[in-house]
Amino acid sequence: MNFEVGKFYKIPCAELIGPKGKRVFVPVNGPEHSDPQFGAKEDHYHIDARFISENSNEQFSIQSGFTNKPVWTGQKNIISGERFSFQGIIFKRKLCRSNVTGLLGPNPSDRAPELEKYKSWAKGFFGKKCHGKRCPHLGTELIEANGVKFCPLHGLKSDKEGSEIVGYFLPEQGVGTI
C-alpha cells in the first residue's frame, strides 16, 4: 500500500522489550522470513521506515528511508547499545512520515562478496510476474518512489506497470536502478 505522508495508519509493529521492561514498537513490513542466501539465517522482519520518527533513524541505521537493520525474532535486537527481545507483532496507529522504505543493500566498498551474492539472487527473479503488483519473492506489495516501483523488502524492481521484475534497486551501491 502506498501510504500518504502526514496521515495515520494502523500498521504492524514488532513489540520489543528491553532493560527494565522498556517497550519499543518498531514498524515492520512484509512477512517473517529468513534470508540464508544473504547470511541472515535467523527469522526476522524488515523495518518500515515510512513510520519511523527522525530521532529514531540513527537507532535503526536508516539512511533516506533505507536500512540493512532487521528486527530479529529472537533476542539479537540492539537499540542504543541495549539488548531488546522480540515479543510479537501488534498493530499500532502510526504517522506516515515518508513515502519510501527498503533495503539499503551491501556497500560495494566493504561488502563486495555480499553484493555479488545479492546480484546473483536478484537475477533469478528477472522476468518473473508480479501478480496484483506484489513481488514474486514473498508477495509483498510493491511501492513507488521517484517513478521506480520496487519491493521494499529486498529491492527487486518491476517494470513501470508493476507486472514483471526487471532489475533491482539498492541505494547503497551509489546507483538507483540496475
C-alpha positions in Angstrom: 0.0 0.0 0.0 1.3 3.4 -0.9 0.7 5.5 2.2 0.1 9.2 2.3 2.6 11.2 4.3 1.0 13.1 7.2 -1.8 10.6 7.8 -2.1 8.0 10.5 -2.5 4.3 9.7 -2.9 1.1 11.8 0.2 -0.9 10.9 2.1 -4.0 12.1 4.8 -3.2 14.7 7.3 -5.5 16.3 7.0 -5.3 20.1 10.4 -5.4 21.7 11.2 -5.5 25.4 14.4 -4.2 26.7 16.1 -3.5 30.1 13.8 -2.7 33.0 10.7 -3.7 30.9 11.1 -0.8 28.4 8.9 -1.4 25.4 9.6 -0.3 21.9 7.2 -0.7 18.9 9.0 -0.8 15.6 7.0 -0.6 12.4 7.6 -3.6 10.1 6.8 -4.5 6.6 6.3 -7.9 5.0 6.2 -11.4 6.5 8.6 -13.0 8.9 11.3 -14.8 7.0 15.0 -15.6 6.8 17.5 -14.8 4.1 20.2 -17.5 4.2 21.2 -16.5 0.7 22.5 -13.2 2.3 23.8 -14.7 5.5 20.7 -13.8 7.6 19.7 -17.3 8.7 17.6 -16.2 11.6 14.0 -15.2 11.2 13.3 -11.5 11.0 11.1 -8.7 9.8 12.1 -5.7 7.8 11.7 -2.2 9.3 9.1 0.0 7.7 11.0 3.3 7.7 7.9 5.2 6.4 6.7 5.2 10.0 10.0 5.8 11.9 10.5 9.2 13.5 13.6 11.3 12.6 15.1 10.8 16.1 14.9 7.0 15.6 16.7 7.0 12.3 20.1 6.6 13.9 19.0 3.8 16.2 17.8 1.8 13.3 20.6 2.8 10.9 18.1 4.4 8.4 19.5 6.4 5.6 16.9 8.3 3.5 14.3 5.6 4.3 16.6 2.6 3.7 18.3 0.3 6.2 20.0 -3.1 6.4 19.0 -3.5 10.0 16.1 -6.0 10.5 14.1 -6.8 13.6 15.1 -10.2 14.7 12.5 -12.6 16.1 14.9 -13.6 19.0 17.0 -11.6 21.3 19.5 -10.1 18.9 18.0 -6.7 18.7 20.3 -3.9 19.8 18.9 -0.4 20.2 21.1 2.4 21.6 23.5 -0.2 22.8 20.9 -2.2 24.8 19.5 -5.7 24.0 15.8 -6.0 23.2 13.8 -9.2 22.9 11.1 -9.7 20.3 7.7 -10.4 21.8 5.4 -10.5 18.8 3.6 -8.4 16.2 0.8 -6.0 17.2 -1.0 -3.3 15.3 -0.4 0.3 16.3 -1.6 3.6 15.0 1.4 5.4 13.5 2.0 8.6 11.5 3.4 8.1 8.0 6.5 10.3 7.8 8.0 9.3 4.4 6.9 7.6 1.2 9.9 5.4 0.9 11.4 2.4 2.8 13.5 -0.5 1.7 16.8 -2.4 1.8 19.9 -0.3 1.7 21.9 -3.2 0.3 25.6 -4.2 0.7 28.1 -1.5 0.3 30.4 -2.4 -2.6 33.5 -0.9 -1.0 33.4 -3.1 2.1 30.9 -5.9 1.3 31.6 -6.8 -2.3 31.1 -10.6 -1.8 27.7 -10.0 -0.3 26.8 -7.6 -3.1 27.7 -10.3 -5.7 25.5 -12.9 -3.8 22.6 -10.4 -3.8 23.0 -9.7 -7.6 23.1 -13.4 -8.4 20.0 -14.0 -6.2 18.1 -11.0 -7.7 18.8 -12.0 -11.3 17.0 -15.3 -10.6 13.8 -13.2 -10.4 14.2 -11.2 -13.6 11.2 -11.9 -15.9 9.0 -13.3 -13.0 5.5 -11.9 -12.9 4.2 -9.6 -10.2 0.6 -10.6 -9.6 -1.5 -7.8 -8.2 1.6 -5.5 -8.1 3.1 -7.8 -5.5 6.7 -9.1 -5.5 7.0 -12.7 -6.6 9.5 -13.4 -3.9 7.4 -13.1 -0.7 4.2 -11.5 -2.1 5.0 -8.0 -0.6 3.2 -5.1 -2.2 5.5 -3.0 -4.4 6.0 0.6 -3.5 6.8 3.5 -5.8 9.4 6.2 -5.2 10.6 8.7 -7.8 8.9 6.8 -10.5 10.5 3.4 -9.6 8.4 0.5 -8.5 10.2 -1.9 -6.2 9.8 -4.4 -3.4 10.6 -2.7 0.0 12.0 -6.0 1.4 14.8 -6.9 -1.0 14.8 -4.2 -3.7 13.5 -6.2 -6.6 12.4 -3.6 -9.2 9.5 -4.0 -11.5 8.6 -2.5 -14.9 6.5 0.7 -14.9 3.3 -1.3 -14.8 4.3 -3.3 -11.8 3.8 -6.5 -13.7 7.3 -8.1 -14.0 10.6 -8.0 -12.3 13.2 -6.2 -14.5 16.1 -5.3 -12.1 16.9 -4.3 -8.6 17.1 -1.1 -6.6 19.8 -0.7 -4.0 20.7 2.8 -2.9 23.9 1.7 -1.1 25.5 1.0 -4.5 25.5 4.6 -5.4 23.2 3.8 -8.3 19.5 3.8 -8.1 18.5 1.1 -10.5 20.2 -1.6 -12.5 
